[in-house]
Amino acid sequence: MMFKTLFAAAALFFAAQSQATVINIQLDKNQYEVGDTVKAELWLSDIQDLVTGFDASLLFNSKLLQLQNVSFGNSLSLPAVSSDRDFFADNGELMLWELFFGFSTEDMTDLAALQQGSSFRLASISFTALKNGLAKLQLGSASVVYEPVGQTPYFDMEVRTELAQVQIGDQATAVSAPATAWLMLPALLLMLRVRRR
């Protein structure tokens, strides 16, 4: 009997892990020039129940990217019932969150109608590309609040995330003309020495 109980608990644990929520970082393109606007979107997928909130920490290289703007999606608020949403950035970390404040069953049912399908956009984020390099965008931490209609809310702290990379400028570093000449000088001297023999 004990073995069956442990097996059932393990099966539930791994089943929950295999259906973990995913937050994807989607870029409008992968190559940018200095001064361009880099646009990234956070998408929530593999949704298990009605989502009523989230919080996330997006890490970015503040030497390569400067935060311009954050706008939230429309799947966690209704015209009649707002949500608490905010963000702040500090030293290469963007913290953003949103929480729905509907309490009635009707509010929850209306919100569920907005979340049809298995994914929706949480937020759009704009950066300015400051200088050449490979900038990485990744979530440091994230959690999702699920609240099935008529049931107790619960958190999903095991949100899976993916890394996004942004190339600013050329990948290859150009060697200046004077440096190229200095690099060729030893080869030229060797050729002259061989020719004299």
C-alpha positions in Angstrom: 0.0 0.0 0.0 2.8 2.4 0.9 4.5 1.7 -2.5 1.3 2.6 -4.4 0.9 5.9 -2.4 4.5 6.9 -3.2 4.1 6.0 -6.8 0.9 8.0 -7.1 2.6 11.0 -5.4 5.5 10.8 -7.8 3.2 10.5 -10.8 1.4 13.7 -9.7 4.6 15.5 -9.1 6.1 14.7 -12.5 2.7 15.3 -14.3 2.6 18.8 -12.7 6.2 19.4 -13.8 5.6 18.4 -17.4 2.7 20.9 -17.7 4.6 23.8 -16.2 3.7 27.2 -17.4 6.1 28.8 -19.9 7.0 32.5 -20.4 8.6 33.1 -23.8 10.5 36.3 -24.7 9.8 37.0 -28.4 11.8 39.6 -30.3 10.6 41.4 -33.5 14.0 40.6 -35.0 17.4 39.3 -33.9 19.8 41.9 -35.5 19.8 45.6 -34.7 22.0 48.6 -35.2 23.1 51.1 -32.6 20.2 53.6 -32.0 17.5 51.1 -33.1 14.5 50.2 -30.9 14.6 46.6 -29.7 11.1 45.3 -29.2 10.5 42.3 -26.9 7.2 40.7 -25.8 6.6 38.4 -22.9 4.1 35.6 -23.8 2.5 33.2 -21.3 1.8 29.7 -22.7 0.9 26.3 -21.4 -1.8 27.9 -19.3 -3.4 25.5 -16.8 -6.4 27.6 -15.4 -7.7 31.1 -15.3 -4.7 33.5 -14.8 -5.3 36.4 -12.5 -1.8 37.7 -12.1 1.9 37.4 -12.7 5.2 38.8 -11.6 8.6 38.6 -13.4 12.1 39.8 -13.3 13.7 40.4 -16.7 17.5 40.6 -16.8 19.2 42.7 -19.5 22.7 44.2 -20.1 22.2 47.9 -19.3 25.5 48.7 -21.1 24.0 47.5 -24.4 20.3 48.2 -23.9 18.4 51.2 -22.3 14.8 50.7 -21.2 12.3 52.9 -23.1 8.8 51.7 -22.3 6.7 48.9 -20.9 3.1 48.3 -21.9 1.0 45.5 -20.5 -1.3 43.1 -22.4 -5.1 43.2 -22.1 -5.8 39.6 -20.9 -5.6 40.4 -17.2 -8.0 43.3 -17.0 -11.6 44.2 -18.0 -13.0 47.6 -18.9 -15.1 47.7 -15.7 -12.5 46.0 -13.4 -9.0 47.2 -13.5 -5.8 45.4 -12.5 -2.9 46.6 -10.4 0.1 46.8 -12.8 3.5 48.4 -12.5 7.2 48.1 -13.3 10.5 49.5 -12.3 14.0 49.0 -13.6 17.3 49.2 -11.8 20.8 48.3 -13.0 19.9 45.8 -15.7 16.8 44.3 -14.0 13.2 45.0 -15.0 10.6 44.0 -12.4 7.0 43.9 -13.7 3.8 42.6 -12.2 0.0 42.7 -12.8 -2.8 41.4 -10.5 -6.5 41.3 -11.5 -9.0 42.7 -8.8 -12.2 41.1 -9.9 -14.1 39.4 -7.1 -17.4 38.2 -8.5 -18.0 35.1 -10.5 -19.2 37.3 -13.4 -15.8 39.1 -13.4 -13.9 35.8 -13.4 -16.1 34.5 -16.2 -15.5 37.6 -18.3 -11.8 37.4 -17.7 -11.8 33.7 -18.7 -13.4 34.8 -22.0 -10.4 37.1 -22.7 -8.0 34.2 -22.1 -9.3 31.8 -24.7 -6.5 29.6 -26.1 -3.3 28.4 -24.5 -1.3 31.6 -24.6 -1.5 35.4 -24.4 0.8 38.4 -24.3 1.7 39.7 -20.8 3.7 42.7 -21.8 5.6 44.5 -24.5 9.0 46.1 -23.7 11.0 48.5 -25.8 14.8 49.2 -25.4 17.2 51.5 -27.2 20.3 49.7 -28.6 23.3 51.6 -27.1 26.4 50.0 -28.6 27.6 46.9 -30.5 27.5 43.6 -28.8 25.5 40.5 -27.9 22.7 41.4 -25.4 20.9 38.6 -23.6 17.3 38.9 -22.3 16.3 36.3 -19.7 13.9 36.0 -16.8 15.5 35.9 -13.5 12.4 34.8 -11.7 8.7 34.5 -12.5 5.4 33.3 -11.0 1.9 33.1 -12.2 -1.3 33.3 -10.1 -4.1 30.9 -11.2 -7.6 31.3 -9.9 -10.1 28.8 -11.3 -13.7 30.2 -11.2 -15.2 29.5 -7.8 -12.0 28.0 -6.4 -9.1 29.0 -4.3 -6.2 30.8 -6.1 -2.8 29.1 -6.3 0.7 30.1 -7.5 2.8 28.5 -10.1 6.4 29.2 -9.0 7.9 26.7 -11.4 7.5 28.9 -14.5 9.9 27.8 -17.3 11.6 30.5 -19.3 13.7 30.8 -22.4 16.7 33.0 -23.2 16.6 35.5 -26.0 19.6 37.1 -27.6 19.9 40.4 -29.5 22.9 41.1 -31.8 23.6 44.8 -32.0 25.9 45.8 -34.9 28.1 43.4 -36.8 29.1 40.1 -35.2 32.6 40.2 -36.5 34.9 42.9 -35.1 36.5 44.8 -37.9 40.3 45.3 -37.8 41.3 48.8 -38.7 43.6 49.4 -41.7 46.7 50.5 -39.7 46.4 47.5 -37.5 46.2 45.2 -40.5 49.4 46.7 -41.9 51.2 46.1 -38.6 50.0 42.5 -38.6 51.3 41.9 -42.1 54.7 43.5 -41.4 56.4 40.3 -40.0 55.2 38.2 -43.0 56.6 40.8 -45.4 60.0 40.9 -43.6 60.2 37.1 -43.7 59.5 37.1 -47.5 62.3 39.7 -48.0 64.7 37.6 -46.0 63.9 34.4 -48.0 64.2 36.3 -51.3 67.8 37.5 -50.4 69.1 34.0 -50.0 
